[in-house]
Amino acid sequence: MPGISGLSLYVPAYRVQLQDWCDWNDQPWKKVQQVVGRSFRMRGPGQSVYTLAANAVWRLIRDYDIDPADIGMLALGTESSTDNSAGAVIVKGMINEALRAHGMPEIARDCEVPEFKHACLGGVYGAKAALRYLATDGAGRQAIVVSADIAEYELGGTGEPTQGAGAVAMLLESDPRLLEVDLAGAGSDSSYRVADFRKPFARFRNQPQRDDGQVQDLPVFNGRYSTSCYIDATHHAMAAMLRKRATGRSIDYFHTVDAVFMHRPYQQMPPTGWVMAYLFALADDEESGQNQLRAYCADAGIDPSLLLAELRNPAPFPTDASDPSRFTVEAFPLSRRLRQHLRGTELWTTLVQDKLTLGSEAMRDLGNVYTAALPAWLAAGLQQASAEGRDLADQAWLAVGYGSGDGAEALPMRVVPGWQKAAALINFDSALANPVDLTQAQYLAMHGGDLSEITAVPANDEFVIDHIGTATGPDFSDEGIEYYRYVPLA
């Protein structure tokens, strides 16, 4: 069964400490730390989503001693692409430059180079395509899927503390060394959400020229509605997965799975989505699940009939924007009250803390990296388990991806025996080492594309933007095209 054999990260050095950000903006640090995390990274001088992606892939190739001739697919998952034609082939070009510099063979010409886009789900879709490739015409080859993104939000907006930038490259093989992925048992969901989280091109009209030559990709979103969409989509993907299971009740799975990893735009969202999926499963189980739900309601002082109606409502969302006020109404208010009650119970310990803790502490320092968030958490969990000497062999894991708009994927996994050797090569901790903490003035300048306040961190064994084309003549045109340069190890 194909799966994941390696993971490597790359994040920019430039860090915003959220405690500092709270001081700058008079925000409650205790609440922000609990809900969001501790820090996030920002794209710096000479960096774009393509350099982030290439740097992660280059580390993967070096760390796992990959023969470039064996790479049959190099896929890019992102929602931050700035070229509307090419994508993964740009990454391939950079990698080949570094390979030539080291006297190594280039990636093969017959390597496929697709790009996948669906908000934060692009990397998961890329991984599924790579696994299918390995199971069919790519048998015997290797695939690399790199998830790279730059999350930027408007200053003063609710999303501002949930920014981030980074990339995670995954090595996938027919005989995996870390995690088998059961595609046959996976669950999918998709449902069009009009005004959840979008990036229409109209936002770029009249955008001022930035010193860094980049566009600012600020999304259009509605926070409360987006949270409800996340809950709804991840629930339906998991329900589709659970329907494929041959034995046992659906609600039993929530207690028997060993570890859970979900898309995490911020710290609190995965526990919310996971517990909500459990409540939905209880509501669908008319034998004992609903009785268990009624008992929870009795303890929380909630009318169980109203909660069941909320959880079993087939159409909890508006389908058009004719009445914008409908997008500000919380879809699951009673469920939120019950979740708050359950936080103080033993159930929360066994259902959330025992399942979603592995690697989660390290993720507080990564910020929101969109497509890269889920593979980064897998990397953090495997590295933590390796460092602590845990025995994970044959454990059942679940990875749930989500993309606004919306779509979701639930992927059951199994930790393969001997996983420790490949996990020891994961570079999560070293990728986040030696950060450069930004002052308020530097943060504001970098957010606006003004590089005058920034001293660039010297590149070292990585890719940078050398320059951006400006020619528009009749014989040659390269306006806006990024030219890249590999900077060897100092």
C-alpha positions in Angstrom: 0.0 0.0 0.0 1.6 3.4 -1.0 2.2 6.1 1.5 4.6 8.7 3.0 8.3 8.0 3.4 9.8 11.4 4.2 8.9 15.0 5.2 11.0 18.2 5.1 10.1 21.7 6.0 11.3 25.2 5.0 10.1 28.4 6.7 11.4 32.0 6.4 13.5 33.2 9.3 11.4 36.3 9.9 9.2 35.7 12.9 6.4 37.7 14.6 6.0 36.7 18.3 2.2 36.9 19.0 2.9 38.1 22.5 4.6 41.1 20.9 1.8 41.5 18.4 -0.7 41.5 21.3 1.3 44.4 23.0 1.3 46.3 19.7 -2.4 45.9 19.2 -3.7 45.9 22.8 -5.0 42.3 22.4 -5.3 39.7 25.2 -2.2 37.5 25.0 -3.6 34.7 27.1 -6.6 34.3 24.8 -4.6 34.6 21.6 -2.1 32.1 22.9 -4.8 29.6 23.7 -6.8 30.1 20.5 -4.2 30.9 17.9 -0.7 30.0 19.0 2.7 31.6 19.8 4.1 33.0 16.6 4.1 33.1 12.8 6.6 33.5 10.0 6.7 36.1 7.1 8.0 36.0 3.6 11.2 38.1 3.4 13.4 39.7 0.8 14.0 37.5 -2.2 11.4 35.0 -1.3 8.1 33.9 -3.0 5.9 30.8 -2.7 8.1 29.2 -5.4 11.4 29.7 -3.5 9.7 28.4 -0.3 8.6 25.3 -2.2 11.9 24.7 -3.8 13.8 25.0 -0.6 11.6 22.4 1.1 12.0 20.0 -1.9 15.8 20.6 -1.9 16.0 19.7 1.8 13.9 16.6 1.2 16.2 15.4 -1.6 19.3 16.0 0.5 18.0 14.7 3.8 16.6 11.5 2.3 19.3 10.9 -0.3 16.8 10.7 -3.1 18.0 9.8 -6.6 16.5 12.5 -8.9 16.2 10.0 -11.7 13.6 8.1 -9.6 11.3 11.1 -9.2 8.3 10.5 -11.6 6.0 13.2 -10.2 6.8 16.6 -8.6 3.5 18.2 -7.6 2.8 21.6 -6.0 -0.2 22.3 -3.8 -0.7 26.0 -3.1 -3.3 28.8 -3.0 -0.6 31.4 -3.2 0.7 30.9 -6.8 1.5 34.1 -8.6 2.0 32.6 -12.0 -1.3 31.7 -13.7 0.3 29.3 -16.2 3.3 27.4 -14.6 3.7 26.0 -11.1 5.6 22.9 -10.1 7.8 23.1 -13.2 9.2 26.3 -11.7 10.2 24.3 -8.7 11.7 21.6 -10.9 13.8 24.2 -12.7 15.3 25.5 -9.4 16.0 22.0 -8.1 17.8 21.1 -11.3 20.0 24.2 -10.9 21.1 23.0 -7.4 21.6 19.5 -8.6 23.9 20.7 -11.4 25.8 22.8 -8.9 26.4 19.6 -6.8 27.4 17.5 -9.8 24.2 15.4 -9.4 21.9 14.2 -12.2 18.8 16.3 -12.9 15.2 15.3 -12.3 14.1 13.2 -15.2 12.5 14.8 -18.2 9.5 12.4 -17.9 8.7 13.7 -14.5 5.1 15.0 -14.2 4.7 18.5 -12.8 1.1 19.2 -11.9 -0.2 22.0 -9.6 -3.2 21.5 -7.4 -5.4 24.3 -6.1 -8.3 24.2 -3.7 -7.6 26.6 -0.9 -5.9 24.7 1.9 -6.7 21.2 0.4 -4.4 21.5 -2.6 -1.6 19.6 -1.0 -3.9 16.7 0.1 -5.3 16.5 -3.4 -1.7 16.4 -4.7 -0.8 13.6 -2.3 -3.9 11.6 -3.4 -2.9 12.0 -7.1 0.7 10.9 -6.3 -0.5 7.8 -4.4 -2.7 6.9 -7.4 0.3 7.5 -9.7 2.5 5.2 -7.6 -0.2 2.5 -7.7 -0.6 2.6 -11.5 1.7 3.9 -14.2 4.3 5.2 -11.7 4.9 1.9 -10.0 8.6 1.7 -9.0 9.1 5.5 -9.1 9.0 8.1 -6.4 6.7 11.1 -6.0 7.3 14.4 -4.2 4.4 16.6 -3.2 5.3 20.0 -1.9 2.7 22.2 -0.1 3.7 25.8 0.0 1.8 28.9 1.0 1.9 32.5 2.2 -1.0 33.5 4.4 -1.5 37.2 4.7 -4.4 39.1 6.2 -5.4 42.7 6.4 -4.0 44.8 9.3 -6.5 45.1 12.0 -8.7 42.3 10.7 -9.7 39.2 12.7 -7.3 37.0 10.6 -4.2 39.1 11.3 -2.8 36.9 14.1 -3.3 33.7 11.9 -0.8 34.6 9.2 2.2 32.5 8.2 4.5 31.3 5.5 6.3 28.1 4.7 6.4 24.8 2.8 6.5 21.1 3.5 7.7 18.5 1.0 6.6 14.9 1.2 8.3 11.9 -0.3 5.8 9.2 -1.4 6.6 5.7 -2.3 4.9 2.4 -3.1 6.7 0.8 -0.1 6.4 3.7 2.5 8.8 4.1 5.4 6.6 6.2 7.6 2.8 6.0 6.9 0.7 3.8 4.8 -2.3 5.7 3.4 -5.5 3.7 2.8 -7.0 5.5 -0.2 -9.7 2.8 -0.7 -10.9 3.6 2.8 -10.7 7.4 2.5 -13.7 9.8 2.6 -14.3 12.9 0.6 -16.7 15.9 0.7 -17.3 19.0 -1.4 -20.0 21.6 -1.3 -19.9 25.1 -2.9 -19.8 27.8 -0.3 -20.4 31.2 -1.9 -18.7 33.6 0.5 -16.7 31.4 2.8 -13.1 32.2 1.9 -12.2 33.4 -1.6 -9.4 35.2 -3.5 -11.0 36.8 -6.5 -8.6 38.5 -9.0 -10.6 41.8 -8.6 -8.6 42.3 -5.3 -5.5 43.1 -7.4 -7.0 46.1 -9.2 -5.1 49.3 -8.3 -2.8 47.4 -5.9 0.2 49.7 -5.3 3.6 48.6 -6.4 5.6 46.9 -3.6 9.3 47.2 -3.0 9.6 43.4 -2.9 7.9 43.0 -6.3 5.2 40.7 -4.9 1.4 41.0 -4.9 -0.4 41.0 -1.6 -2.8 38.1 -1.6 -5.4 39.2 1.0 -8.4 36.9 1.1 -12.1 37.8 1.3 -13.6 35.8 4.2 -16.3 35.7 6.8 -14.9 34.2 10.0 -17.9 32.8 11.8 -19.3 31.3 8.6 -15.9 29.9 7.6 -15.7 28.1 11.0 -19.1 26.5 10.4 -18.0 25.4 6.9 -14.9 23.7 8.3 -17.1 21.9 10.9 -19.6 20.8 8.2 -17.1 19.7 5.6 -14.7 17.7 7.9 -17.8 16.0 9.4 -19.1 14.9 6.0 -15.7 13.6 4.9 -15.3 11.6 8.0 -18.8 10.3 7.7 -18.0 9.1 4.2 -14.9 7.4 5.5 -16.7 5.7 8.3 -19.4 4.4 6.0 -16.7 2.3 4.2 -15.7 0.6 7.4 -16.9 -3.0 7.4 -17.1 -3.6 11.1 -18.0 -1.6 14.3 -20.2 1.4 15.0 -19.0 4.8 13.7 -18.9 6.2 17.2 -16.4 3.5 18.3 -13.8 4.8 15.8 -13.5 8.0 17.7 -12.2 6.1 20.7 -10.1 3.5 18.9 -8.1 5.6 16.5 -4.6 6.3 18.0 -3.8 9.8 16.7 -5.7 12.5 14.7 -4.2 15.3 12.6 -6.5 17.9 11.0 -6.0 21.0 9.0 -5.2 23.8 11.5 -5.6 27.4 10.5 -5.1 28.1 14.2 -4.6 26.1 17.4 -8.2 25.7 18.5 -9.8 24.7 15.2 -8.8 20.9 15.1 -10.3 20.1 18.5 -13.5 22.0 17.5 -13.8 20.0 14.3 -13.0 16.7 15.9 -15.4 17.0 18.7 -18.1 18.2 16.4 -17.6 15.2 14.1 -18.1 13.0 17.3 -21.3 14.8 18.2 -22.6 14.4 14.6 -21.8 10.7 14.8 -23.7 10.4 18.1 -26.7 12.2 16.6 -26.7 9.7 13.7 -26.6 6.7 16.0 -30.3 6.2 17.0 -29.6 3.1 19.1 -27.2 4.4 21.8 -25.5 7.5 20.5 -28.5 9.7 20.9 -29.1 8.5 24.4 -25.4 9.4 25.2 -26.0 12.8 23.6 -29.1 13.3 25.8 -27.0 12.6 28.9 -24.4 15.2 27.9 -27.2 17.7 27.3 -28.7 17.0 30.7 -25.4 17.7 32.4 -24.9 20.9 30.3 -28.5 22.2 30.7 -29.3 22.0 27.0 -32.6 20.8 25.4 -31.6 17.6 23.7 -34.4 17.8 21.1 -33.1 21.2 20.0 -29.5 20.0 19.8 -30.5 16.9 17.8 -32.4 19.2 15.4 -29.3 21.4 15.0 -27.0 18.5 14.4 -29.4 16.8 11.9 -30.4 19.9 10.0 -29.7 18.9 6.3 -29.3 22.6 5.2 -27.7 24.7 7.9 -26.1 27.2 5.5 -27.3 30.0 3.2 -27.0 29.0 -0.5 -26.7 32.6 -1.9 -25.7 36.0 -0.8 -29.0 37.7 -1.3 -29.2 38.3 2.4 -25.6 38.9 3.7 -26.8 38.9 7.3 -27.3 35.2 7.1 -23.6 34.7 6.7 -23.0 36.1 10.2 -25.3 33.7 12.0 -23.6 30.8 13.8 -24.8 27.5 12.4 -24.2 25.4 15.5 -24.7 27.5 18.6 -26.0 24.7 20.9 -23.2 22.5 19.8 -20.7 25.2 20.8 -22.3 25.4 24.3 -22.0 21.6 24.6 -18.4 21.6 23.5 -17.6 24.2 26.2 -19.2 22.0 28.8 -17.4 18.9 27.6 -14.0 20.6 28.0 -14.2 20.0 31.7 -15.0 16.3 31.5 -13.1 13.1 31.2 -14.4 12.7 27.7 -12.4 15.7 26.5 -9.2 14.0 27.9 -9.8 10.7 26.1 -11.3 12.1 22.9 -9.2 15.2 22.4 -6.0 15.3 24.5 -5.2 11.7 24.0 -5.8 11.9 20.2 -4.7 15.4 19.0 -1.8 16.2 21.2 1.2 14.6 19.4 3.1 17.4 17.7 0.5 20.0 18.5 2.8 22.0 20.9 5.4 22.5 18.2 2.7 23.7 15.8 2.0 26.7 18.0 5.2 28.3 16.5 4.4 27.7 12.8 1.4 30.0 12.2 -1.1 29.3 9.4 0.6 27.9 6.4 -2.6 26.9 4.5 -1.8 23.7 2.4 1.3 23.0 4.4 -0.5 23.0 7.8 -1.6 19.3 7.8 1.7 17.8 6.5 3.6 20.0 8.9 1.6 18.6 11.8 2.3 15.1 10.7 6.0 16.0 10.6 5.9 17.5 14.1 4.1 14.5 15.5 6.5 12.0 14.0 9.5 14.0 15.1 8.2 14.3 18.6 7.5 10.5 18.8 10.9 9.8 17.5 12.6 12.1 20.0 10.6 10.6 22.9 11.3 7.0 21.8 7.6 6.1 21.5 6.4 2.9 19.9 4.0 3.8 17.1 4.3 0.7 14.9 0.9 -0.3 13.4 -0.9 2.5 15.1 -4.0 3.7 13.3 -3.8 7.4 12.4 -6.3 9.8 10.8 -5.4 12.8 8.7 -8.2 15.2 7.8 -7.6 17.9 5.2 -9.8 20.9 4.5 -10.1 23.6 1.9 -12.4 26.6 2.2 -15.1 27.0 -0.3 -15.3 24.0 0.5 -13.9 20.5 0.3 -12.5 18.0 2.8 -10.6 14.6 2.8 -10.4 12.0 5.6 -7.4 9.7 5.1 -6.9 6.7 7.3 -3.2 5.8 7.8 -1.1 3.2 9.5 2.3 3.8 11.0 4.7 1.2 9.4 7.1 -0.8 11.5 10.6 0.7 11.4 9.2 4.2 11.0 11.9 5.6 13.4 14.7 5.7 10.8 12.8 7.9 8.4 11.3 10.0 11.2 14.8 10.8 12.5 15.5 12.7 9.3 12.5 15.0 9.7 13.8 18.6 10.1 10.9 20.3 11.9 12.9 21.6 14.8 15.9 22.7 12.7 13.7 24.4 10.1 12.3 26.7 12.8 15.7 27.3 14.5 17.5 30.7 14.5 14.5 33.0 13.9 14.8 36.7 13.4 12.2 38.4 15.6 10.6 41.5 14.0 10.0 44.7 15.7 6.6 46.4 15.2 8.1 48.8 12.6 9.7 46.0 10.7 6.5 43.9 10.8 4.4 46.8 9.4 7.0 47.5 6.8 7.3 43.9 5.6 3.5 43.5 5.6 3.3 46.4 3.2 6.2 45.3 1.0 8.6 48.0 2.2 12.0 46.4 2.6 13.9 49.5 3.9 13.5 48.3 7.5 14.7 44.8 6.8 18.2 43.4 6.8 18.0 40.3 4.7 19.2 37.1 6.3 22.0 35.7 4.1 20.9 32.8 1.9 22.7 29.5 2.5 22.2 26.4 0.4 18.8 27.7 -0.8 17.0 29.5 -3.5 16.2 33.2 -3.8 14.7 35.6 -6.4 17.6 37.1 -8.3 15.5 39.6 -10.1 12.1 40.1 -11.7 11.7 40.8 -15.4 10.5 44.1 -16.8 10.8 43.8 -20.6 7.7 44.4 -22.7 9.3 44.8 -26.1 7.9 43.2 -29.4 10.9 40.8 -29.7 11.1 39.8 -26.0 8.8 40.1 -23.0 9.4 38.9 -19.4 7.4 41.4 -17.4 6.7 40.0 -13.9 8.6 36.8 -14.4 10.8 35.8 -11.5 14.3 34.7 -12.1 15.8 32.5 -9.4 19.3 31.8 -8.2 20.7 29.0 -6.1 23.0 30.1 -3.3 25.5 27.3 -2.3 26.3 26.4 1.2 28.7 28.9 2.8 
